[in-house]
Amino acid sequence: MRLVEHFESGLDAPICLTWELTYACNLECAHCLSSSGRRDPRELTTEQCEAVIDELQRMQVFYVNIGGGEPTIRPDFWHLLEYAVDHQVGVKFSTNGVRITPERAAFLAGPRCGGYVDVQVSLDGATAEVNDFVRGPGSFDTAIAALRNLRDAGFTDAKISVVCTRQNIGQLDQFAALADEYGATLRLTRLRPSGRGADVWDELHPLPEQQRELYDWLLARGENVLTGDSFFHLAGFGDSLPGLNLCGAGRVVCLIDPVGDVYACPFAIHENFLAGNVLTGGGFQQVWRTSPLFADLRSPQTGGACTRCAHYDACRGGCMAAKFFTGLPLDGPDPECVQGYGELALAGTRSIPTASQDHSRATPTRNQPVLLKLMTRPPVSDCAESPLAGFAP
């Protein structure tokens, strides 16, 4: 059996487990896939999180990718990081940099974390103008300060994590230069139309010619660039990019959310992809190994329009989450199919799924991204804003 075929049928434990520790966040990124902002009062306690880490250790999970929200906002974050390290569970955490002070950077660079902790700093523009458009005012400076603190503390090989958008595809060389400046590795990921990203996908997702630009750049300069298998849909152009080049949902990856719910994919936080909860009998291992949803995802995929395409063996039909959140069938083409089939599918009749949860703040703050402000449209009339418009008090 080829390695890819082995992965398609599922593993005894995920290679990489994504764990959103909290939905609380100091930013309001326009494309946030988990619609983060407010903390869920039901989120797992410290003791429950420790129990999950114990289970991951027993299952020999390679590492856990911790995110949010902004995970460092959670009061017990640093304790949980140390607990994971002490139990031989590697931690890769994503942060906007707000809590990466010189003191914390020194801790991360110190012997306690050596070899077990990796830090990904989110940056969606190589300039403040492009980054703050989607992540909010001041977020570029915060991220750069975090990278500087990590570099100055001697932390080796931090990651600059970039969500590729229409606005930043032209900055790939500048991102690479920033990575070199701060002794970091560049990590590029795909924009998914999930969470708040569904609302801004039409404005942000790369155009077809930019998809080609990204593909050519990765072939030419991507040897040391991480992609997390985000761009296997681009394999339809010809040569496959490094990686598995398949959808790993429920096969080699999954997600635990702040309340312990387990989803098939980090980019598909929706009730349709809910496999179980770590607090039920048997814990995470029981969900991973016996969930009917995961069993279905691991079964041979047959039929569907994409299997008749000459490029199917290369792109494997694209991203499940991207299809679902744009209202396309899961056995149909990716909405960004490089052969153009996605555009044809998007032009047809679709039923866009409604979000099953939203943790966005009810009232925007000063951190609201420029994009969201630009998308705020005035009421068509005064009475659309207030039913008492025009009446004297």
N, C-alpha and C positions, 0 to 999 in steps of 0.2 A: 504493500500500500504506500502510495506517495505521501510525503509529509502533509501536504495540503489536504489530501483526502482524509488523513487521520484527524486533522484539525476540524474538518467539516463535520465529522461524526461526533465531535465533542470530546473534551478531556475530563479526567477525574476531578480536576480543579482548574479554575481559570488561570491563564498565564498572568493576566493583569486584571485586578479588581478595582473598579472606580468606586470611591466612597465619598458621597457628599455629606460632610459632617454637619453642616448647617446651611439654611437658606438665608441667614442674616448676611447682609453685605453693606459696606459703606458706599458702594457705587450703584449705578442703575444702568449698566451697559445695555445699549439698545438691542443687541443681538443675544442676550443672555439665554442660553438654552434651557435653563431651569427657572426662568422668570424670578430670579432671586431678589431679595430686598428685606423681607420680614422673616424673623425667626419663627419656626413652627414650634409652639409650646409642647408638642408631643415628642420632640426629638429625643433620641436615645440618651440615657444618663451616662455618666462617666463609667459606672460599673457595667452597664450593658455594652458599652463600646469596648471595654477591656475584655469582656466575654467573647465578642466578635473577633478581636485580635487573637485571643487564645485559640479560637477555632481555626483561624487562618493559618496559625502556626502548625496546628495538627494536620491541616490539609496540605501544607508545604506550598502555599501560594507564594510565587516569586516576590512580588511586591504589591503594595496597595497604592493606588493613585488617589490622593486625597484632594478634594476640591470643595466647592460650595455653590453659591455664596462665597464668602471670604472666610476660609477655615480658621485663619489666625485670630479672628474676632471671637471665636468660641473660647470661653475662659479656660477650659481644660485642654486646649489644643496642644500646648507644649508638653503637658504631662502625657497625653496620649501618644505623641510622637516618641517620647522617651520610652513609654511602655512597649510600643511596637518594636523599637530598636532592641530593647532588652529581651524581647521574645523572638528575635531573629526574623522579623518581618520588615522588609525594606519599605521605605516610605518615599514616595515622590509626591510632593504637594505643590499645588498651583496657587499662586497668590498675586494680588495686584500690587503687593509690595508695601502696603500701608504699615505693617508691623515689623518689617525687616530693618530694625534699627542697627546701628553699629554693634551694640551689645548682642543682639540676637544673631547677627551675622557671624560674630566671633564664636558664639556657641555652636552654630551650624558647621563652622569650619573646624571645630575642635575635635578631640579624640572620641568624645562620647557618640558623635554622629558619624564618624568616619566609615565610609563604605556602605552605609545603610540609608543615607538621606540624600535626596536630590531635590532641588528647588527649581520650579518653573515660574518665571515672572511673565505675566501676561502683558503684551504690548501689541496693539493692533494698528500702529502707524509708526514709521521710522522718524516722523516729526510730530510735534505736539498738535499741529493743525489736523492731521489725518487721524491720529490716535484719539484725541479728545472729541472728535466728531461722533464717535460711537461709544467711547468709554467715559466721557464726562470731563469737565474742566479740571486741570491739575493732575489728571491721572497719568499723563506722560511723565511729568516731573517726579511723581511718586515712584513710578516703575524704574526710572533711571537712577534715582537715589538708592533704591534697593539693590540694583545691579552694582552700583559703585560700592556700596557697603559690603556686599559679598566679595567683590574683587579685592578690596582693600584689606578684608579680614583673612584673605588667603583661601576662600572657598573656591574649589576648582570645578570647572565645568558646570556652572549654572546653565539653565535653559532659558532662552527668550522664546516664549510661546506666542505664535501669531495666528490669528484666524484670518484666512485670506478673503479679502473683500474687493469689490470693484475699485475702491479708493486706494488700496495699498499694493495691488499687483505690480504696479510700476516702481515700487520701492524695494524690490527683492534684494538688489545689490546693496542698498543702504542698510537693510536689516542684517545682511551678512557682515557688513562693516561694523555695525554696532556689536554684533556677537564677537568679532575679533577684538574690538576695543575693550570689552569687559571680560575677556577670557571665557566666553560662554559658547554654547552650541545653539544654533538656530533650529527651532521646531515649528513647522508649518502644519496647520490643520485646516480642514474644510469647514466653511460656514454651512450649518444645517438650519433648515426652516422650522426649528422647534423652539418652544418657549416664546420669549419675546422675539426671537429670530424669525418666527413665522410672520410677524407683522412688518418686518423690514426687509425680508428676503428679496422682494422685487427690487428694492432700492440698492441692496448691498451685494447680491451674489454676482460673481465675475461673469462678464459677457463671454460669448463663445470664443472670440478672438483672444480674450485674456486667459481662458482655459488653455489654449494652445501655447500662449506665452509662458504660463506657469509650467506646463509639461516640458517645453523645450529647455526652460531654465533648470528644472530639476534634473533632466538628463545631462545637461552640460556642467552644472555646478552643485548638484544635490548629493554628491557622494558622502559628505559629512553632515547633511541636513536630515533631521528626523521628520517623519511625516505621520507616524502612528497608523500607517495603512489608510490614511484619510482619502487618498486620491486614486484608489484602484479603478475608479470609473474612467480615469484618463488613459488607461491601458488600451482603450478602443482606438487611440491614435496610432498604435503600432506596438513598440516595445513596452513591456511591463516595467513599472518602477520597482525598486527594491522593496521587499516585504511579502506578506502573504497574498495580497491581491484577492481578498475575499471578505465578505461580511462575517465578522467574528461574533455577532450577537448571539448569546446563549451557547456559543461553541467554545470560544477562548476568552471572551470578555463578558462582563455584566456590570450592573451598578447597584449599590446599596444607597438608599436615600436617607435623609436625616432621621426618619421615623422607623427605619429598618425595613422598608419595602424594597424588594429586589426586582429590578427591571432587566430585561434582556440586553439593553443597549444603553450606554451613557447618554446617547443623543435621542432616546425615545422614552422620556419620562411621561408615560401616558398609560391609562388603565388597560389599554389593549395589549400592552407589553409587560404587565405586572405578573410576576411568576410566583410571588409568595412574600413572606416576611420572616426575618431572622428571629423574631420573638416566638414564633410558633414551634411546636414540638419538632425536634430534629435540627433546629437552627439553620444556618446558611447552607451547611453541607447537604441537608435534606432537600432544600429548595433547588440547589444546583444539580443534584443527581436525579431527582424524581419529578421535577416540575413538568406537567404535560406540555406547557408552552415551550420549554427548552427541548423536550423530546421531539416536538414538531419541527423546531428550527434545525435540529440536527439530522432530521430524516432527509433522504435524497429529494432534492427539489426538481420536480418535473413539470412540463407544460409551460404555458405562458409565452408571450410574444418574444421575449428576449432569447429564449433557448433556440429560436429559429434564426437568430442573427449570427453572421459569420464571426463576430467579435465577442460572442458570449464567453468563450473559454478564457478570454483575456480579462474582461471587465466583470464577469460573473453577475451581470445585471445591475451593478451599482449598489447604492446605499439604501437599505430598508427604511431608515428614518426619513431620508430626503423624499422618498416616494410617498410614504404614509402622510407626512405633514403637508404635502402639496396635493393630496387627494388622488394620487395615482395608485393603481393596483400594485401589490407587492411583487407580482410576477411579471410586471411590465417594465418599461425602460426607466432609467434614472432621469429625473427632471433636467439634469445637466449632461445627458448622454451626448458624447462628442460626435456621434454620427447623425445627430439632429432628431432622433426619434422622440427624445424628451419634449422638444418644442412642439412637435405634432400632438403628443399626448396632452400637454398642458393646454393646447388650444381646444381640446374636446370638452365634453361635459365632465365635471369633477364635483366631488363632495368633500369639501375641506373639513377635516375633523376639528371639533372644538377642543380647547385645552381642558384637560381634566383637573388641573390645578394651576394656581398663579400666586406667587409670593411677592409680587411687586408691591411697592409702597402705594398706599391709597393717594397720598399727596406728594407730588414731585418735590425734590429738594434742589439745592443749589448745584448738586452734582449731576443733575439730569443732562444726558448727552445732547450735543448740539442737534444731532439728527432728530431726536424726539421733539425738540422744540420746533424744528422746521416742519415736522409732520403734523403739528397741532394746527388744525384748520379752524378758521373763525366760523361761528354759527351762521346759518343762511339768513337768519333774521333775529332781531332782538328777542322776539317771543320764543324762539327756539332755545335761548339761553335762560330766559325767565318768563314764566307764564303771566307775571304781573307787569311786564314791560309796558310802558306807556300810561300806566294808571297812576294817578296822584295818590300819595299816602293819605 
